[in-house]
C-alpha cells in the first residue's frame, strides 16, 4: 500500500501540516522547519522529510492552508499601522527560507497551474486587504487619494521582494517610508 492510501500516513501528514500551520501562525515562517514540525507533531524528523524533502516544499504546502497574515485588520491611523505591516513583511522576507518560498512560488507559477492559482489567490488577497486599509485612510482624510489596490501592492511589496530576494539585502526604515509616501500625500490625524 502506498503512503498516500495508508490511513496512518494520511493522519501523520495531517498532524504535521496542522503543526506546521500552528508554528507559522504563532512564530512566523522561520519556525516551519523539519525539526520543529516533527517535534510539534510528535513524529520523527525522517517522517517529515519523507513527505517534504526540502524546506521550501514544506513551507509552500503549509502556506496553502493559512490565511495571508499581512495587511489584515487595518488600524487607524493607517500610516503607522502600514509601516509596521511592511516592517514585519520585510523582516520575514529577509529570512532565507521565506525568500526561497517566494521565489519558488513565482517560478513555479510560470509552469504549474496549481502554483499559479496559489500566486493569484495571494495577490488578490493582498490587494483586497490593502484596498480596505487605503480606503480607510482616504475616508478619514489621512491619505489624499487611494490608488488602485494592485498598483499599491506593486509599489509596496515589489521593492521589498526585490531588495530581499534579488539583492539579498535588508529593508531600511527609510525605504519603507519612501514606499508608503509613493502612495500619495499623507496627513497626520488632526491636521486641518
N, C-alpha and C positions, 0 to 999 in steps of 0.2 A: 504494500500500500504506500503510495507516495505521500509526502508530508502535507500536501495541500488537502488531502482527503482524510488524514488521520485526525480524529477529533481532539486528541491530546495536543497535536501540533497546532491546530486551529485555536484551541484555548490558550496555549502558550503564546502564540503570536498576538492574540488579542490582549493578553495580560501585558506583554511587552509594549504594545502600542499605547495602551492605557497608561503605563508607567512613563513612557516617553512623553506623552502629551501632558501628563501631570508635571513632569520636570520642566517641560517647555513653558508651561503657563506660570509655574512658580518661580523658576530661576532663569529662564531665557534659553535661547538656542545652544549656548555653550555647554549647558548641563546635559544635553542629549548626546551622551557618549555610550559606547557599547558597555563599558564597565558600570556606569551609573544606571543605565536601563536594566542591566542584569540584576544589580543589587536591589533596585526598586521593585522589580517584578518577581524577585525570588527565583531566578533561573541562572544557569551558568552563562558566563560570557560567550562561550562557544555556541550556545544556542542562539544568542543574538546575532553573532557573526554568520551563522548558518542561514538566517533569514535575510540579513542585510550585510553583505560582505564589506561594504565600506560606509564610512560615516555619512557621506552625502546622501546615499540611498536611505539610510535610517532617518535622517532629518527630513528629507523630502516627503517620505511616507507619513511621518509624524505631522508635518505641516498640513497634509491633506485633511486631517480631521480637526483642525483647530481654526477658530476664527482669527482673522487678521488682528493682531494686538495693537497696532498703531492707529492713531488718529480717531479712536473711539471716544465717545462721551466728551465732546469739547466743553471746556470751562471758560468762563469769562473772567478777566479779559482774555481774548483769544491769543494774542501775540505771545505772551509768556508761556501759555499752555502749548502752543505750536512749537515754540523754541524747545521746550522740554521733550516733546514728542520726537523732534528731529535729532536732538542730542542723544536720546535713547536709541533711535534707529541707527545713527552714525556709529555709536559705540558698539552696537550689536554687529553691524556690517563690517567693522574693523576686525572682528574675530575671524580667523582663517576658515573655520568650519562653516560659518554663516556665509561668508563671501563665496566659498566653494558651492554652497547650495544655490545661491543667487545665480552664479554663473552657470551651474548645471541646469537650473530651470530655464534660463534664457537660451542656452544652447540646445537643450532637449526640445524646447518649444518649436524650434525650427524644423524638426524632423518627426516628432511624435505627437499625434493628435491629443493624447491624454495630458501631455505636458503643456501643450498649447492651451488646452482648456483650463488647466490649473493657473497658468500665467494670466489668461484672460479674466478669470474669476478674481484673482488677486488685484489686477489693475482696476477692474470695475468696483471692487470693494473699497480700494484705496481712494478712488475718485469720488465715490459716494460719501465716504466718511469725511474727506477733505471738503467736499462741497457743503456739507452741513456746518462744518466749523467756519468756513469762509462766509457763508450766508449769515451765520450768527454775528460775525464781526461786522459785516456790512450793515445788517439791520440795526445794530447798536451804534453805528457811526464810527466804530473803531477802524474800519477799513473803508476807503472811499468807494471802491468798486471791487466786486469779486470776479476774478477771471474764470474762464472755463475750468471745470474740475480736472479734466485730463491735462490741460496746459499747466495747471497748478501742480499736479503730481509730477509732471516732467521737470518743472522749474525747481521743485523742492527735493525730490527723490533722485532724479537723474544725476545731478552733480555729486550727491553723496555716494551713489553707486559707482560713479566714475572714480572718485577720489579713493574709495576703499578697495575696489576690485582691480581697476586698471593701473592705478598709481601705488597701490598698497600703502596708502598714507592715512593719516589721521585727519579728521574733520575738525577744523578750528571753530571756536565760538564766533569769530569774525565772519567766517564763511556762512555759518548758519544764519547770522544776522543779515548778511547780504542776500541770501536766498529768500528769506522772509520779506525783505524790502522789495525784491523783484516782483512781488505780487501786487503792489500798489502803494498808495500813501496810507500810512498807519497813523492813528491819533491815540493819545493816551486817554483813558477814561476820565471824563470830566472836562476835557478840552472843549472850549467853545469858540 
